[in-house]
Amino acid sequence: MSNQLLHILKFEPILKDKIWGGRKLHTILNKESESPNVGESWEISDVDGDCSVVNSGPYKGEDLKTLLSKYKDELVGKSNYNRFGDKFPLLIKFIDAKEDLSVQLHPNDELAKRKHNSLGKTEMWHIIQADPEANIIIGFNQAVDEKAYQKYVLNKNIKEILNYENVSEGDTFFVHSGLIHAIGKGVMLAEIQQTSDITYRIYDWDRVDTNGQERELHQKDALEAIDFKSDKSYKINYQSKKNEITDLVKCEHFTTNVIEIDKTMTLYHNEFDSFVIYICLKGEVVIRGKMNAHKINEGETILVPATLKEVFLETNNAKLLQVYL
């Protein structure tokens, strides 16, 4: 390893207008947009056509794909590079649902590879803000098999079997591939997911666009991917302690921890053969490495390359998510 890539990287957000999007990404997370319907901010992305670009420092203007092809395992770690090659494995987003999102699910790696030559999509949500009575849909509210499910779809009353969960700030959910889900109106969250943009939409609240057209549904694909056996372990129970790293989700696709911090800390990455991502959910923090430092505020994200084995966090009060493989 040449140890050349020792800079902490910060990228320009990629903002996405959505039929269900709103203004919270601008008013709360300070994303620069005049649009009334900003639904997503892609913070770190290697999705084709939506590749993140470094916004400052010596790598300014270079995109994630170029950096990965140049620095390979220095950026992502040896095991990750052996596994994914020149494809960054995670997509980091903020999502603001002014209206209900469609009810949907995602394929697993095997199905996604066969049908789309893509990774599958397992993801997790961490609620940043929720309006009173806001909820999400996750899983079914009763035992459902394939035959019963198809009957509900045919009769257009699938709403009757969906499981609703009220949410508030800090709630965390693990959404594995095949699990039915939807973000409800009034919810803003951080999403960590595999690098995949494959969604099977099964219900869209009978909405139509400006031309009177309903969005496409993917019932046949969904039937192949859906998980009818899911247990209720999707909500993560955790108790965070000040100035300690608290586990949230650990799976084969990513590990996510939460850190609530009110003093200077040194964090060591020696045990990881991986890049590390820090997402600021509250407050502000200076993250300092060997070659540079970035101050990140609420709603900002940075990427620490695998070659950088320690970072210094300087803050009076901040809440962060830490993500790696």
C-alpha positions in Angstrom: 0.0 0.0 0.0 1.4 3.3 -1.0 -0.3 5.3 1.7 -1.0 8.2 -0.7 -4.7 8.6 0.0 -4.8 10.1 3.5 -7.2 12.9 3.0 -10.7 12.9 4.5 -13.2 13.4 1.6 -16.3 15.5 1.5 -18.7 15.3 -1.5 -21.2 17.6 -3.2 -24.7 16.4 -2.3 -26.9 15.1 -5.2 -30.4 16.4 -4.7 -33.4 14.6 -6.1 -36.8 16.0 -6.7 -39.6 13.5 -5.9 -43.4 13.6 -6.2 -43.5 13.1 -2.5 -40.6 15.4 -1.5 -40.7 18.6 0.6 -38.5 21.4 2.0 -37.0 19.9 5.2 -33.7 19.0 3.5 -33.4 22.7 2.9 -34.9 24.2 6.1 -33.5 21.7 8.6 -30.4 20.2 6.9 -29.4 23.3 4.9 -29.3 21.7 1.4 -29.2 24.4 -1.2 -32.3 24.2 -3.3 -35.3 26.3 -4.3 -37.4 23.3 -5.3 -40.5 22.6 -3.2 -40.2 18.9 -3.7 -36.7 17.8 -2.7 -37.1 14.2 -1.6 -33.5 12.9 -1.3 -30.0 14.1 -0.9 -27.5 11.5 -2.0 -24.5 12.1 0.2 -22.1 9.4 -1.1 -23.0 7.6 -4.3 -21.5 5.4 -6.9 -24.8 4.7 -8.7 -24.3 4.9 -12.5 -25.2 8.4 -13.6 -25.2 9.7 -10.1 -21.5 9.5 -8.9 -20.5 11.8 -6.0 -17.9 14.5 -6.7 -15.4 15.8 -4.1 -16.2 19.4 -3.3 -13.0 20.7 -1.7 -9.3 20.1 -1.1 -6.7 18.5 -3.4 -9.2 16.0 -4.9 -11.8 18.7 -5.7 -13.7 17.9 -8.9 -12.8 14.2 -8.9 -15.6 11.7 -8.6 -15.8 8.7 -6.4 -15.5 6.2 -9.3 -12.2 7.9 -10.4 -10.8 7.9 -6.9 -11.7 4.2 -6.4 -10.2 3.1 -9.7 -7.0 5.1 -8.8 -6.6 4.2 -5.2 -8.4 0.9 -5.0 -7.9 -0.8 -1.6 -6.3 2.3 -0.1 -9.8 3.9 -0.3 -12.1 1.0 0.6 -9.8 -1.7 2.3 -8.4 -4.9 0.9 -11.3 -7.2 1.7 -13.8 -4.7 0.3 -11.8 -4.2 -2.9 -11.5 -8.0 -3.4 -15.3 -8.3 -2.9 -16.6 -5.3 -4.9 -13.7 -4.2 -7.2 -14.1 -0.7 -8.6 -17.6 -0.3 -7.3 -18.2 1.6 -4.0 -20.5 -0.7 -2.1 -22.7 1.8 -0.1 -25.1 4.6 -0.9 -25.8 7.2 1.8 -28.9 9.3 1.7 -31.1 11.8 3.5 -34.8 11.4 2.7 -37.7 13.9 3.4 -41.2 12.5 2.9 -43.7 15.3 2.7 -46.1 12.7 1.4 -46.3 8.9 1.8 -43.7 7.0 -0.3 -44.9 4.1 -2.3 -45.2 0.7 -0.7 -42.2 -1.3 -2.0 -39.5 -3.9 -1.5 -36.1 -4.7 -2.9 -34.4 -7.9 -4.3 -31.5 -9.7 -2.6 -28.1 -10.0 -4.1 -28.8 -13.2 -6.0 -32.0 -12.0 -7.6 -30.6 -8.6 -8.4 -27.5 -10.1 -10.0 -29.6 -12.4 -12.2 -32.3 -9.9 -13.2 -30.4 -6.6 -13.2 -26.7 -7.3 -13.0 -26.7 -5.3 -9.8 -26.2 -5.6 -6.1 -29.4 -6.2 -4.1 -30.7 -3.7 -1.6 -30.6 -4.1 2.1 -30.9 -0.8 4.0 -31.4 0.8 7.3 -33.2 3.9 8.5 -32.4 6.3 11.4 -35.1 8.8 12.0 -33.8 12.4 12.2 -37.1 14.2 12.6 -40.8 13.1 12.6 -44.0 15.2 12.7 -46.5 14.3 15.4 -48.3 11.0 14.5 -45.9 10.3 11.7 -45.3 6.6 10.9 -43.6 4.1 8.6 -44.9 0.9 7.0 -42.7 -2.1 7.7 -43.7 -5.8 7.2 -47.2 -7.2 7.5 -49.6 -6.9 10.5 -50.5 -10.6 10.3 -49.2 -13.9 8.8 -49.6 -13.7 5.0 -48.7 -16.3 2.4 -48.3 -15.9 -1.3 -51.8 -16.9 -2.2 -53.4 -14.5 0.4 -51.1 -11.7 -0.7 -52.0 -12.0 -4.3 -55.7 -11.9 -3.4 -55.2 -8.6 -1.5 -53.3 -7.1 -4.4 -56.0 -8.2 -6.9 -58.8 -6.7 -4.7 -56.7 -3.5 -4.3 -57.0 -3.7 -0.5 -53.4 -4.4 0.4 -53.5 -1.5 2.9 -55.4 -3.8 5.3 -52.4 -6.1 5.9 -49.6 -3.5 6.2 -47.9 -3.0 9.6 -47.7 0.7 10.7 -45.1 1.8 13.2 -45.3 5.3 14.8 -41.8 6.9 14.8 -39.8 9.6 16.5 -36.3 11.0 16.5 -33.6 8.4 17.0 -35.7 5.3 16.1 -33.7 2.9 13.9 -35.0 0.2 11.6 -33.3 -2.6 9.7 -34.9 -3.1 6.3 -33.5 -6.3 4.7 -34.1 -7.3 1.1 -37.6 -8.7 0.5 -39.2 -6.8 3.4 -42.2 -4.6 2.5 -41.8 -1.0 3.6 -42.7 2.6 3.0 -41.7 5.9 4.6 -44.7 7.8 5.8 -45.4 11.5 5.4 -43.8 13.8 7.9 -40.7 11.6 8.3 -37.1 12.7 7.6 -34.4 10.1 8.0 -30.9 9.0 7.1 -30.6 5.9 5.0 -27.6 3.6 4.6 -28.0 1.0 1.9 -26.2 -1.2 -0.6 -25.3 0.6 -3.9 -28.4 -0.3 -5.8 -31.3 1.7 -7.2 -33.7 -1.2 -7.8 -37.1 -0.9 -6.3 -40.2 -3.0 -6.8 -43.2 -0.8 -6.2 -46.4 -2.7 -5.2 -48.7 0.1 -4.2 -48.7 3.9 -4.8 -51.8 5.2 -3.1 -53.5 5.5 -6.5 -51.5 8.7 -7.2 -51.3 10.2 -10.7 -48.7 12.6 -12.2 -49.5 15.9 -13.9 -50.5 13.9 -17.0 -52.9 11.8 -15.1 -50.7 8.7 -15.3 -50.1 6.3 -12.4 -46.5 5.3 -11.7 -45.6 1.8 -12.8 -46.0 -1.1 -10.3 -43.8 -4.2 -10.3 -46.1 -6.9 -9.0 -44.5 -9.8 -10.9 -40.9 -8.9 -9.8 -42.1 -8.2 -6.2 -43.6 -11.7 -6.0 -40.3 -13.2 -6.7 -38.5 -11.1 -4.1 -41.0 -10.8 -1.2 -40.2 -12.2 2.2 -43.4 -13.8 3.7 -41.5 -15.2 6.7 -40.1 -12.1 8.2 -40.0 -11.8 12.0 -40.5 -8.6 14.0 -36.8 -7.8 14.6 -36.7 -4.9 12.3 -36.8 -2.2 15.0 -33.5 -1.8 16.7 -33.5 -1.4 20.5 -30.4 0.5 21.7 -29.4 2.8 24.5 -26.7 5.3 23.6 -24.2 6.7 26.1 -22.4 10.0 25.9 -18.9 9.8 24.3 -19.2 6.1 23.6 -19.8 4.1 20.4 -23.2 2.4 20.4 -24.0 -0.5 18.1 -27.0 -0.1 15.9 -26.9 -2.5 12.9 -24.3 -5.1 12.0 -24.9 -7.2 8.9 -22.9 -8.5 5.9 -23.6 -5.4 4.0 -22.7 -2.7 6.5 -22.1 -1.9 10.2 -23.6 1.3 11.6 -23.0 2.8 15.1 -24.2 6.0 16.7 -21.9 8.4 18.7 -23.3 11.1 20.9 -20.3 13.3 21.8 -19.7 16.5 23.8 -15.9 16.5 24.0 -12.8 15.8 22.0 -12.3 12.2 21.1 -9.8 10.1 19.2 -11.3 7.3 17.2 -9.1 4.4 15.9 -9.9 2.5 12.7 -7.1 -0.1 13.1 -9.6 -2.9 13.5 -11.4 -2.1 10.3 -10.2 -3.1 6.8 -12.6 -0.6 5.5 -13.4 3.0 4.7 -15.4 4.8 7.5 -18.2 7.2 6.9 -19.4 9.8 9.4 -22.8 11.4 9.1 -23.6 14.4 11.3 -27.2 14.2 12.6 -27.0 17.0 15.2 -24.7 19.8 16.1 -21.3 20.3 14.5 -18.0 18.6 14.7 -14.5 19.0 13.3 -13.1 15.7 12.1 -9.4 15.9 11.8 -7.1 13.4 10.1 -3.4 13.3 9.2 -3.5 15.6 6.2 -6.7 17.7 6.6 -9.8 18.4 8.6 -13.5 19.0 7.8 -16.0 20.7 9.9 -19.4 19.0 9.4 -22.7 20.3 10.5 -26.1 18.7 10.8 -26.9 17.0 7.5 -23.3 16.7 6.3 -21.3 13.5 5.6 -17.6 12.7 5.1 -15.6 9.7 4.0 -12.4 8.5 5.7 -10.3 6.3 3.5 -9.1 2.9 4.7 -5.5 4.1 4.9 -6.3 6.6 7.6 -6.3 4.7 10.9 -7.2 7.4 13.4 -9.3 10.6 13.4 -9.8 13.3 16.0 -13.4 14.6 16.8 -13.6 18.0 18.2 -17.0 19.2 19.4 -19.1 20.6 22.3 -22.2 18.7 21.2 -22.8 16.4 18.2 -24.6 13.2 17.2 -23.0 11.1 14.5 -23.6 7.9 12.6 -20.4 5.8 11.9 -20.6 3.4 9.0 -18.2 0.9 7.6 -18.0 -2.7 6.2 
